[in-house]
Each structure stands twice: as C-alpha cells, then as structure tokens.
Amino acid sequence: MDAKQEIKELEDNLKNTQYNKATEHYFGVIKAKIARLREKQEKRSSASGGGEGWFQKKAGDATAIILGFPSVGKSTLLNALTGTKSKTAAYAFTTLTVIPGTLTYKGAKIQILDVPGIIEGAAEGKGRGKEVLGMVRNSDLIVILVEAQHPEHRRAILKEIYDVGVRVDQRAPDVKISKRMKGGLDIASTVPLEVDFDTLKSICKEFRLINADIVIRDKINIDQFIDVIEGNRVYIPSVTVIAKSDLLTLEKAQQIKEELKPDLFVSAQTGMNINKMKDIIYDSLKFMRIYLKEINKKPDMEEPMIVRSDSTIEDICRKIHKDFVRKFKYVRIWGKTAKFPGQTLRHKDKRLADCDILEIHIK
C-alpha cells in the first residue's frame, strides 16, 4: 500500500468514527499518522522533480491572489479591479500561467495575481495544482472566488488550501517547543485544554518527538497541535467572493448568503460591487498610513507610506532604507501614538497607529 492509499484508508476510518472524549486519543494518533504520511509523500514528490514551478516577484505593498475553479471569472475580475488585459474566454483553463495586475487604491499599490483554476486533487498535483497552491503560500491575502451556480466549490477550495499547509483566517498558536537531548517530554499549559496530555504525548511520539519541553499558551485542538509540530504552516487571511452574481435570483442569493456567509457578491461583467471589493481587499490587508516629515518642514500629507497595521518604527526605517535602522538616533511623532505632539522616542520597537506623522533623525 502506497502513502496515498494509506492516507485515504486512515481518512475513511476517521469519517466512520464519531469524535468524542472516548475517541479523542484515537483521532489524535490517526491525524498525526496522516500528517506524517503527507509530509513523506511531499518530500518524495519534491525529490522526483515535482513539476516546474512558477515564480512571480512580489511587488507593491501587498499581494492578493485570486483562487477559484476554472472558468469562474478570475481573469475578468482581475481586469475589472486593475485594468490589466488578462485573456478571457468562455471555456476552462484560459489562464495558463501567473498574470499580475496592480490595484492602486487609497494610496496603496496592491499586486493582484490571476492564476490558473484549481480542481479537486490540486494539492496532490492535479491540473498543475501544486504550482498554483505554491503561489498561495507566498501571498498576503486569498480571494476565494466561487461561481454563483456552484457554491459547493468553496468547501473544495478550502480543502485544497488546507492540504498544502495554508491555514485560512487563523493565527499561529502560541506554543513553544524546545527540543533537548534527553529527559523525555514535559508538556505544560497556561490555559485549560480540551485535549488531554496523554493524547498530545502520543501525537509527539508519532513525529519522533521524544525529548522536549512544550509550553502551550493558547486553547488548541489536535489539528493545531500537529501544525505546530510540523512547523511549516502559513497563516493567511481570506475573503470569499461570489462571482457572476447578476445571474442569481433573490432566493438563491439569500440561500448562498446563509450557507457560505460570503464577504461580497460581485459581477465583473456588469461592474456590480467592484468598488466595494476594492474596499474589502484594502481593509482585509490591514493597512495603515504613515506620513513622513522632514526636519523643519511640513509633512507631505498627499502621499502616505503604506505599511501593515502592526508595524514599528524600525519597520518604517527599514522600508525607507536599511541604513536608517543602523543609524537611527531618535524620532519625533505626531498622532495617536504620541503622548503629546512632537514626542521624542529613542527606541525603535514602538508600534505605530494609522496616520501617525514621523520625523526620523539619524546619526
């Protein structure tokens, strides 16, 4: 039995077993076996070549990727958002490689990527799925585009994303694993856990993690614990958009709204809600605007520096030029971050707020 067959057999076993406290340990061990087999399968695929990948240099302030089944309207949406002339047609697989476009909005330059449609089994390589999903791992936002007539595709897309180690709309759990040469496993938690320590230790054993100190500071489930052990997960926000919504009846639209809770219904052909989609993309990327001020001059309030909402003074210095980090002396700040206008700060780890004004002094 090869790894693929073994994974399917184990997954079928889980489907036929009801999850409860009595079966929790069994679920933990089986899920760990599946994860280990997938990792082994992926390494084998990479060693054998794994197909030719794509490379698209990141540009602008962030990158969003449009992901959906073939012929869902990704290229038409890219054209509507950015004005890029991506090829469109009324048949599947029109896009055969990565096509970038730039959405300039509220001072931000957002790279939008149109990639070939994925199909079920993409995570295993079907339809060049590995290349497409590889691009997903390097993006800052996933736009899940679902055709109005096929709302079931969203679940299929989420599964393919999950199977390549992308965790949508989650953050990395606060779990620290410190390996050591001997001494066995010590697991401690600062929060109440639903999973018992014996199950966690059995999962560790499946991954040959025998000697380590593990400290858990978040409420986590079995899947999240496995993710932490494997350590190759990426956590990316997403928005779900229903395409070709002009073809929906009110009744069908309401049904989709209740089932999927999408962020937006759009029609790239008619322009329906395209401007609202620009707002959603911008807001989902959690941007903030920072204004720079030269010494003894007024700040330029026309062109803000666009950065992520958790950015620090050091991040701003680095974005201006790497020498600004090394030569940093102090900064004067106006805005929400400052206790008073023009406050002087001599450390670079202070987190900033939207519309702060910075006057950076260097040596």
ROBADO-383554 format. One line per 8 residues: number of its first residue (from 1); their letters; for each residue x negated, y negated, z of C-alpha. Coordinates in nm, 3 decimals, always signed. Layout:
# ROBADO-383554
NUM) a) X/Y/Z ~ ...
//
This chain:
# ROBADO-383554
1) mdakqeik) +0.000/+0.000/+0.000 ~ -0.150/-0.338/-0.101 ~ -0.123/-0.656/+0.107 ~ +0.176/-0.788/-0.091 ~ +0.377/-0.472/-0.036 ~ +0.283/-0.459/+0.330 ~ +0.389/-0.822/+0.380 ~ +0.727/-0.752/+0.218
9) elednlkn) +0.781/-0.445/+0.436 ~ +0.699/-0.639/+0.752 ~ +0.924/-0.930/+0.649 ~ +1.209/-0.686/+0.583 ~ +1.158/-0.540/+0.931 ~ +1.195/-0.887/+1.082 ~ +1.510/-0.957/+0.881 ~ +1.665/-0.639/+1.017
17) tqynkate) +1.573/-0.717/+1.378 ~ +1.766/-0.961/+1.593 ~ +1.545/-1.213/+1.772 ~ +1.595/-1.231/+2.147 ~ +1.385/-1.220/+2.463 ~ +1.355/-0.841/+2.441 ~ +1.222/-0.851/+2.083 ~ +1.013/-1.167/+2.119
25) hyfgvika) +0.685/-0.976/+2.165 ~ +0.758/-0.763/+1.856 ~ +0.831/-1.074/+1.648 ~ +0.509/-1.237/+1.763 ~ +0.292/-0.939/+1.670 ~ +0.459/-0.884/+1.331 ~ +0.441/-1.252/+1.237 ~ +0.073/-1.255/+1.329
33) kiarlrek) +0.015/-0.947/+1.108 ~ +0.194/-1.118/+0.817 ~ -0.012/-1.437/+0.859 ~ -0.336/-1.238/+0.873 ~ -0.243/-1.038/+0.562 ~ -0.156/-1.358/+0.372 ~ -0.489/-1.509/+0.470 ~ -0.667/-1.193/+0.350
41) qekrssas) -0.468/-1.198/+0.025 ~ -0.555/-1.565/-0.033 ~ -0.927/-1.504/+0.022 ~ -0.919/-1.215/-0.223 ~ -0.740/-1.431/-0.482 ~ -0.993/-1.713/-0.438 ~ -1.285/-1.471/-0.472 ~ -1.146/-1.337/-0.800
49) gggegwfq) -1.116/-1.682/-0.953 ~ -0.756/-1.765/-0.861 ~ -0.689/-1.964/-1.179 ~ -0.812/-2.303/-1.290 ~ -0.710/-2.577/-1.052 ~ -0.626/-2.941/-1.114 ~ -0.791/-3.250/-0.978 ~ -0.631/-3.590/-0.957
57) kkagdata) -0.829/-3.862/-0.785 ~ -0.627/-4.032/-0.514 ~ -0.558/-4.396/-0.585 ~ -0.376/-4.684/-0.421 ~ -0.260/-4.697/-0.061 ~ -0.099/-4.352/-0.052 ~ +0.003/-4.061/-0.276 ~ +0.353/-3.916/-0.314
65) iilgfpsv) +0.419/-3.602/-0.517 ~ +0.749/-3.515/-0.686 ~ +0.820/-3.146/-0.637 ~ +1.108/-2.953/-0.788 ~ +1.221/-2.673/-1.016 ~ +1.164/-2.702/-1.394 ~ +1.392/-2.940/-1.583 ~ +1.516/-3.112/-1.266
73) gkstllna) +1.420/-3.455/-1.398 ~ +1.083/-3.522/-1.232 ~ +0.934/-3.696/-1.537 ~ +1.244/-3.911/-1.586 ~ +1.229/-4.012/-1.220 ~ +0.858/-4.097/-1.245 ~ +0.934/-4.318/-1.546 ~ +1.215/-4.493/-1.359
81) ltgtkskt) +1.003/-4.555/-1.049 ~ +0.677/-4.660/-1.211 ~ +0.734/-4.734/-1.580 ~ +0.492/-4.453/-1.671 ~ +0.571/-4.293/-2.006 ~ +0.575/-3.932/-1.891 ~ +0.706/-3.695/-2.157 ~ +1.066/-3.584/-2.104
89) aayafttl) +1.285/-3.331/-2.279 ~ +1.595/-3.121/-2.219 ~ +1.403/-2.798/-2.168 ~ +1.193/-2.648/-1.891 ~ +0.817/-2.693/-1.839 ~ +0.784/-3.019/-2.036 ~ +0.514/-3.131/-1.792 ~ +0.212/-2.902/-1.818
97) tvipgtlt) -0.037/-3.091/-1.604 ~ -0.051/-3.370/-1.345 ~ +0.081/-3.707/-1.465 ~ +0.015/-4.002/-1.232 ~ +0.202/-4.328/-1.211 ~ +0.180/-4.628/-0.978 ~ +0.470/-4.775/-0.785 ~ +0.388/-5.131/-0.678
105) ykgakiqi) +0.628/-5.224/-0.402 ~ +0.622/-5.472/-0.112 ~ +0.252/-5.527/-0.164 ~ +0.170/-5.155/-0.161 ~ +0.033/-4.954/-0.451 ~ +0.171/-4.601/-0.423 ~ +0.042/-4.327/-0.651 ~ +0.330/-4.106/-0.768
113) ldvpgiie) +0.242/-3.766/-0.915 ~ +0.461/-3.574/-1.158 ~ +0.360/-3.207/-1.160 ~ +0.497/-2.901/-1.342 ~ +0.810/-2.748/-1.196 ~ +0.768/-2.466/-0.947 ~ +0.961/-2.141/-0.936 ~ +1.020/-1.876/-0.673
121) gaaegkgr) +0.690/-1.698/-0.612 ~ +0.488/-2.015/-0.680 ~ +0.286/-1.968/-0.360 ~ +0.171/-1.632/-0.499 ~ +0.063/-1.793/-0.826 ~ +0.369/-1.758/-1.048 ~ +0.405/-2.032/-1.309 ~ +0.073/-2.193/-1.206
129) gkevlgmv) +0.235/-2.242/-0.868 ~ -0.091/-2.234/-0.674 ~ -0.228/-2.527/-0.872 ~ +0.091/-2.728/-0.817 ~ +0.113/-2.648/-0.447 ~ -0.256/-2.723/-0.409 ~ -0.177/-3.079/-0.515 ~ +0.092/-3.092/-0.246
137) rnsdlivi) -0.162/-3.024/+0.028 ~ -0.353/-3.337/-0.074 ~ -0.055/-3.573/-0.081 ~ +0.080/-3.815/+0.181 ~ +0.449/-3.763/+0.104 ~ +0.651/-3.489/-0.068 ~ +0.955/-3.595/-0.268 ~ +1.166/-3.278/-0.288
145) lveaqhpe) +1.380/-3.326/-0.598 ~ +1.685/-3.100/-0.613 ~ +1.926/-3.086/-0.906 ~ +2.282/-3.173/-0.809 ~ +2.414/-2.849/-0.960 ~ +2.159/-2.631/-0.773 ~ +2.137/-2.740/-0.408 ~ +2.013/-2.390/-0.319
153) hrrailke) +1.679/-2.478/-0.477 ~ +1.583/-2.686/-0.172 ~ +1.552/-2.380/+0.050 ~ +1.341/-2.204/-0.214 ~ +1.110/-2.506/-0.249 ~ +1.063/-2.533/+0.128 ~ +0.969/-2.164/+0.145 ~ +0.701/-2.202/-0.123
161) iydvgvrv) +0.561/-2.508/+0.055 ~ +0.559/-2.322/+0.386 ~ +0.382/-2.021/+0.238 ~ +0.081/-2.232/+0.133 ~ +0.035/-2.369/+0.484 ~ +0.215/-2.703/+0.449 ~ +0.437/-2.796/+0.742 ~ +0.704/-3.043/+0.634
169) dqrapdvk) +0.822/-3.317/+0.872 ~ +0.624/-3.176/+1.164 ~ +0.317/-3.289/+1.355 ~ +0.028/-3.073/+1.462 ~ +0.099/-2.922/+1.808 ~ -0.120/-3.036/+2.095 ~ -0.302/-2.709/+2.156 ~ -0.676/-2.685/+2.222
177) iskrmkgg) -0.864/-2.359/+2.162 ~ -1.221/-2.337/+2.294 ~ -1.394/-2.014/+2.191 ~ -1.662/-1.861/+2.411 ~ -1.896/-1.562/+2.406 ~ -1.730/-1.362/+2.685 ~ -1.480/-1.385/+2.970 ~ -1.160/-1.285/+2.790
185) ldiastvp) -0.858/-1.502/+2.723 ~ -0.735/-1.775/+2.956 ~ -0.412/-1.944/+2.846 ~ -0.271/-2.240/+3.038 ~ +0.021/-2.468/+2.963 ~ +0.113/-2.811/+3.095 ~ +0.473/-2.773/+2.972 ~ +0.736/-2.498/+3.010
193) levdfdtl) +0.713/-2.245/+2.726 ~ +0.981/-2.029/+2.568 ~ +0.717/-1.775/+2.461 ~ +0.558/-1.567/+2.737 ~ +0.180/-1.546/+2.779 ~ +0.169/-1.172/+2.702 ~ +0.312/-1.240/+2.355 ~ +0.062/-1.521/+2.298
201) ksickefr) -0.226/-1.293/+2.401 ~ -0.105/-1.020/+2.163 ~ -0.098/-1.274/+1.879 ~ -0.455/-1.376/+1.965 ~ -0.559/-1.010/+1.958 ~ -0.422/-0.973/+1.604 ~ -0.655/-1.255/+1.497 ~ -0.953/-1.105/+1.680
209) linadivi) -0.946/-1.399/+1.921 ~ -1.070/-1.222/+2.232 ~ -1.268/-1.476/+2.433 ~ -1.132/-1.829/+2.459 ~ -0.981/-2.099/+2.678 ~ -0.644/-2.214/+2.538 ~ -0.461/-2.517/+2.673 ~ -0.107/-2.586/+2.546
217) rdkinidq) +0.039/-2.934/+2.593 ~ +0.342/-2.906/+2.363 ~ +0.650/-2.688/+2.363 ~ +0.569/-2.449/+2.078 ~ +0.718/-2.141/+1.918 ~ +0.549/-1.830/+1.780 ~ +0.502/-1.975/+1.431 ~ +0.342/-2.294/+1.562
225) fidviegn) +0.100/-2.096/+1.780 ~ -0.005/-1.889/+1.480 ~ -0.053/-2.210/+1.280 ~ -0.289/-2.345/+1.546 ~ -0.497/-2.027/+1.549 ~ -0.531/-2.021/+1.170 ~ -0.619/-2.390/+1.173 ~ -0.572/-2.456/+0.800
233) rvyipsvt) -0.228/-2.616/+0.813 ~ -0.145/-2.963/+0.686 ~ +0.145/-3.171/+0.816 ~ +0.318/-3.393/+0.560 ~ +0.644/-3.594/+0.572 ~ +0.908/-3.539/+0.305 ~ +1.222/-3.688/+0.157 ~ +1.495/-3.487/-0.013
241) viaksdll) +1.649/-3.646/-0.321 ~ +1.943/-3.511/-0.520 ~ +1.887/-3.568/-0.893 ~ +2.145/-3.611/-1.169 ~ +2.396/-3.724/-0.907 ~ +2.603/-3.909/-1.169 ~ +2.732/-3.564/-1.272 ~ +2.874/-3.485/-0.926
249) tlekaqqi) +3.234/-3.503/-0.820 ~ +3.302/-3.677/-0.488 ~ +3.398/-3.342/-0.337 ~ +3.074/-3.172/-0.447 ~ +2.864/-3.469/-0.332 ~ +3.023/-3.451/+0.013 ~ +2.956/-3.077/+0.029 ~ +2.587/-3.128/-0.054
257) keelkpdl) +2.567/-3.412/+0.196 ~ +2.694/-3.187/+0.474 ~ +2.481/-2.886/+0.380 ~ +2.145/-3.046/+0.294 ~ +2.162/-3.388/+0.459 ~ +1.958/-3.540/+0.174 ~ +1.794/-3.880/+0.206 ~ +1.942/-4.004/-0.121
265) fvsaqtgm) +2.150/-3.925/-0.430 ~ +1.996/-4.064/-0.749 ~ +2.029/-4.066/-1.125 ~ +1.716/-4.167/-1.311 ~ +1.912/-4.179/-1.636 ~ +2.159/-4.442/-1.512 ~ +1.926/-4.611/-1.259 ~ +2.155/-4.514/-0.970
273) ninkmkdi) +1.982/-4.580/-0.633 ~ +1.632/-4.610/-0.784 ~ +1.561/-4.928/-0.586 ~ +1.684/-4.759/-0.268 ~ +1.447/-4.473/-0.340 ~ +1.156/-4.716/-0.357 ~ +1.253/-4.836/-0.009 ~ +1.272/-4.479/+0.123
281) iydslkfm) +0.930/-4.388/-0.019 ~ +0.775/-4.704/+0.128 ~ +0.936/-4.654/+0.471 ~ +0.852/-4.280/+0.483 ~ +0.483/-4.356/+0.434 ~ +0.494/-4.571/+0.750 ~ +0.302/-4.862/+0.608 ~ +0.225/-5.185/+0.785
289) riylkein) +0.090/-5.516/+0.656 ~ -0.227/-5.674/+0.791 ~ -0.327/-6.026/+0.691 ~ -0.692/-6.130/+0.686 ~ -0.814/-6.474/+0.779 ~ -1.150/-6.635/+0.702 ~ -1.316/-6.841/+0.976 ~ -1.176/-7.196/+0.993
297) kkpdmeep) -0.930/-7.122/+0.712 ~ -0.561/-7.038/+0.693 ~ -0.472/-6.672/+0.640 ~ -0.367/-6.551/+0.296 ~ -0.002/-6.458/+0.357 ~ +0.060/-6.370/-0.008 ~ -0.145/-6.050/-0.033 ~ -0.144/-5.831/+0.278
305) mivrsdst) -0.374/-5.536/+0.329 ~ -0.153/-5.226/+0.330 ~ -0.251/-4.966/+0.591 ~ -0.083/-4.682/+0.782 ~ +0.108/-4.767/+1.099 ~ -0.142/-4.601/+1.335 ~ -0.441/-4.798/+1.202 ~ -0.701/-4.951/+1.433
313) iedicrki) -0.933/-5.250/+1.400 ~ -1.206/-5.003/+1.297 ~ -0.985/-4.871/+1.016 ~ -0.943/-5.225/+0.883 ~ -1.317/-5.286/+0.898 ~ -1.384/-4.960/+0.713 ~ -1.132/-5.046/+0.443 ~ -1.297/-5.384/+0.384
321) hkdfvrkf) -1.650/-5.239/+0.372 ~ -1.834/-4.970/+0.567 ~ -2.090/-5.230/+0.681 ~ -1.814/-5.412/+0.870 ~ -1.791/-5.118/+1.111 ~ -2.165/-5.121/+1.181 ~ -2.196/-5.500/+1.201 ~ -1.870/-5.563/+1.392
329) kyvriwgk) -1.907/-5.831/+1.660 ~ -1.552/-5.924/+1.761 ~ -1.212/-6.004/+1.614 ~ -0.955/-6.275/+1.680 ~ -0.593/-6.161/+1.648 ~ -0.260/-6.337/+1.598 ~ +0.065/-6.138/+1.607 ~ +0.234/-5.867/+1.813
337) takfpgqt) -0.094/-5.704/+1.915 ~ -0.237/-6.022/+2.065 ~ -0.152/-6.119/+2.423 ~ -0.182/-6.481/+2.308 ~ -0.252/-6.641/+1.966 ~ -0.614/-6.601/+1.863 ~ -0.701/-6.348/+2.134 ~ -1.060/-6.220/+2.109
345) lrhkdkrl) -1.123/-5.843/+2.119 ~ -1.467/-5.689/+2.120 ~ -1.370/-5.323/+2.076 ~ -1.260/-5.156/+1.753 ~ -1.023/-4.885/+1.879 ~ -0.724/-5.114/+1.938 ~ -0.416/-5.009/+1.737 ~ -0.254/-5.285/+1.536
353) adcdilei) +0.105/-5.390/+1.460 ~ +0.283/-5.491/+1.141 ~ +0.200/-5.845/+1.023 ~ -0.097/-5.893/+1.258 ~ -0.348/-6.154/+1.141 ~ -0.716/-6.070/+1.184 ~ -1.023/-6.290/+1.176 ~ -1.317/-6.049/+1.183
361) hik) -1.659/-6.167/+1.295 ~ -1.968/-5.963/+1.207 ~ -2.333/-5.984/+1.308
//
